[in-house]
Amino acid sequence: VAEGMKKTYDISCTVINPLLGEKPEKERVYKFVSPVRPVETKGIEIIECLAHMLTMQNVHFQWMICYDPDWLTSHFDCDIPGVIPMENVPHGLLLQYMADADYVVVPSKKEGFCLAVHEALMMGTPVIASDIPVFRNIVVNGYNGYRISFSPTTEEIMDILHNIPKNFKYAPNDEENAHKWIEMFENE
């Protein structure tokens, strides 16, 4: 092509790129996993709100939602672009999805322990969780995820997307870091 341009138009190959135009950058596609039952106490309406909010902001995403088939059709809008319903996913496969996600999202209104949050953090996947007592002892805002209100703002969510925590440790493995870990919770 460069030789043809030189012979035909007397344009050197260093000038061809501007004529061809810049390749557009690939748009980022955020990956979310919500291993929760789509019921009100597990925050399904918050997930729906967040998915619509991201769509309105032209954010490209894939959001895998683990669910009980009987609940999904009656309580969740499956027609939201980017939402991928997952039915009865084997636990090992679900862990793989969670490990590959940008965030595991658990906006529950009530939780006792929530194994999924601990599993995600152990794999190094940050968590977006509701700001309820059980998550206040696990999720440190900006360190290993974010706690959100039941009515997050668009600005809050966009800030979270642009500040994904990386390279955090689930728990300290020595005494010095254990003290730092405790201080993070005390200072928050």
Secondary structure, DSSP 8 states (H G I E B T S, - for coil): -HHHHHHHH---GGGHHHHH--------EEEEEE-S-SSGGGTHHHHHHHHHHHHHTT-EEEEEEEE-HHHHHHHS-TTSTTEEEEES--HHHHHHHHHH-SEEEE--SS-S--HHHHHHHHTT--EEEES-HHHHTT--BTTTEEEE-SS--HHHHHHHHHS---S--SS-SSHHHHHHHHHHHHH-
